[in-house]
């Protein structure tokens, strides 16, 4: 499990706080939806891993009008928010909501494995490096032949001076948004405690080893990045 607790009061304020901590949060999701529309227009099976409060689920249902959505969310509170997000949508019957995180045991219960579209936003960075690699491999396994994998998360550049400069800019952005000093310090101190940088080169190498294309970066807003990858060539295993 992740160290970040999304139940209780934090969960209630999540929709607002995530827009502080992730620059261009809404733009990232707009680009992700556009990528789905262009690269996976015929998707009939979609796996959504860790959607949080599910704000993007209605748009995802619209973008993939023929698809069945399997939604994995370990937080009971966030899963409730997901149900509320799709409650008035005509496609809500196409959604299967499961209170689980993605792991080997969960995958065995979801057979057949292989989804046309796999979406995992802002989840990888909640784990340390070794668990990130394990999760990347599971996400790759879930991606069917000619399927699309969309990932986003917190990713610092490898050069430390550059990373620090970007951090300083990010903290000033929070001050400009009138966050309190205590809230800014909470976000800053979460680095390498609740949030762990994703190595973009490792993302590509792991996905390539799982017979997906190297990750293509579609967007970056300070440390927030969006990648896309596809499975091509050999039959799905």
GIHUPE-V808301 format. One record per residue. N is the residue number from 1. RES is the residue in one letter. PSI is psi in whole degrees, 0 to 359 (none if undefined). NEAR is the number of other C-alpha atoms within 8 Angstrom. D_FIRST is the distance of its C-alpha to the first C-alpha in whole Angstrom. Layout:
N;RES;PSI;NEAR;D_FIRST
N;RES;PSI;NEAR;D_FIRST
This chain:
1;X;156;2;0
2;X;160;7;4
3;X;337;7;7
4;X;126;6;9
5;X;113;7;10
6;X;11;10;12
7;X;172;11;13
8;X;214;7;17
9;X;319;6;19
10;X;318;9;17
11;X;322;11;16
12;X;326;8;20
13;X;8;8;21
14;X;316;10;18
15;X;322;8;21
16;X;315;7;23
17;X;327;8;21
18;X;334;9;19
19;X;338;11;23
20;X;314;9;24
21;X;340;7;21
22;X;103;9;21
23;X;134;9;25
24;X;31;8;27
25;X;311;9;24
26;X;323;7;26
27;X;318;7;28
28;X;315;10;25
29;X;328;9;25
30;X;317;8;29
31;X;320;10;29
32;X;316;10;26
33;X;320;11;28
34;X;320;8;31
35;X;319;9;30
36;X;316;12;29
37;X;320;10;32
38;X;321;7;34
39;X;345;7;32
40;X;52;12;31
41;X;339;9;33
42;X;16;6;33
43;X;131;11;30
44;X;343;9;30
45;X;122;11;26
46;X;134;14;23
47;X;125;12;20
48;X;119;12;18
49;X;117;14;14
50;X;58;13;12
51;X;1;14;15
52;X;228;11;15
53;X;357;12;18
54;X;24;12;19
55;X;329;9;22
56;X;353;8;23
57;X;317;10;23
58;X;318;10;27
59;X;324;8;28
60;X;320;9;26
61;X;323;10;28
62;X;321;7;31
63;X;329;10;31
64;X;75;12;30
65;X;346;7;32
66;X;2;7;33
67;X;147;11;29
68;X;130;10;27
69;X;122;11;23
70;X;120;12;20
71;X;117;13;17
72;X;121;15;14
73;X;116;16;12
74;X;338;11;9
75;X;125;11;10
76;X;318;9;13
77;X;316;10;15
78;X;325;15;15
79;X;324;16;16
80;X;316;9;19
81;X;322;11;20
82;X;316;14;20
83;X;319;10;22
84;X;324;8;24
85;X;328;12;24
86;X;2;11;26
87;X;323;7;28
88;X;9;7;31
89;X;139;7;31
90;X;337;5;33
91;X;13;9;30
92;X;332;9;28
93;X;345;6;29
94;X;2;8;28
95;X;132;10;24
96;X;113;9;22
97;X;127;10;19
98;X;127;10;16
99;X;83;10;13
100;X;158;9;10
101;X;165;10;8
102;X;117;10;10
103;X;178;8;11
104;X;318;7;14
105;X;316;6;14
106;X;318;10;14
107;X;319;10;16
108;X;330;7;19
109;X;350;6;19
110;X;7;7;20
111;X;145;6;23
112;X;141;4;25
113;X;136;9;23
114;X;101;10;24
115;X;144;12;24
116;X;330;15;27
117;X;128;16;24
118;X;126;16;20
119;X;127;11;19
120;X;95;13;16
121;X;128;12;16
122;X;41;11;15
123;X;315;11;11
124;X;319;13;12
125;X;358;14;12
126;X;358;12;9
127;X;154;13;8
128;X;169;8;11
129;X;314;8;14
130;X;320;7;13
131;X;328;8;10
132;X;315;12;12
133;X;315;10;15
134;X;317;8;13
135;X;320;11;12
136;X;318;12;16
137;X;321;11;17
138;X;317;11;16
139;X;320;10;17
140;X;317;11;20
141;X;327;10;20
142;X;343;10;20
143;X;117;16;23
144;X;170;14;26
145;X;129;12;30
146;X;13;9;31
147;X;165;14;27
148;X;134;16;26
149;X;125;13;22
150;X;127;14;22
151;X;146;11;19
152;X;158;13;19
153;X;181;14;17
154;X;122;13;18
155;X;113;12;20
156;X;152;9;23
157;X;156;8;26
158;X;333;6;26
159;X;118;6;29
160;X;321;7;29
161;X;319;6;32
162;X;317;8;31
163;X;318;11;27
164;X;320;8;28
165;X;317;8;31
166;X;323;10;29
167;X;315;8;27
168;X;319;8;30
169;X;318;8;31
170;X;319;9;27
171;X;324;10;28
172;X;324;8;31
173;X;319;8;30
174;X;321;11;28
175;X;320;11;31
176;X;337;7;33
177;X;9;7;31
178;X;31;6;32
179;X;148;9;29
180;X;158;7;29
181;X;322;7;29
182;X;317;6;26
183;X;320;8;24
184;X;319;12;25
185;X;323;8;24
186;X;316;8;20
187;X;315;9;20
188;X;317;8;21
189;X;349;8;20
190;X;343;9;16
191;X;127;10;17
192;X;17;8;15
193;X;306;8;13
194;X;337;11;11
195;X;130;11;13
196;X;130;13;14
197;X;140;10;17
198;X;125;14;17
199;X;112;10;20
200;X;326;7;22
201;X;323;6;25
202;X;323;8;22
203;X;310;13;21
204;X;317;11;24
205;X;320;9;25
206;X;314;11;22
207;X;321;16;23
208;X;321;10;26
209;X;340;7;25
210;X;16;9;24
211;X;31;8;27
212;X;163;12;26
213;X;153;11;28
214;X;145;10;27
215;X;128;10;25
216;X;122;7;28
217;X;122;9;27
218;X;338;9;28
219;X;148;10;28
220;X;129;9;27
221;X;100;9;27
222;X;245;8;26
223;X;357;10;23
224;X;123;13;22
225;X;153;14;23
226;X;128;14;23
227;X;157;12;24
228;X;146;12;25
229;X;154;13;26
230;X;154;11;27
231;X;121;13;28
232;X;157;10;32
233;X;252;6;34
234;X;158;5;33
235;X;148;5;32
236;X;136;6;29
237;X;none;2;28
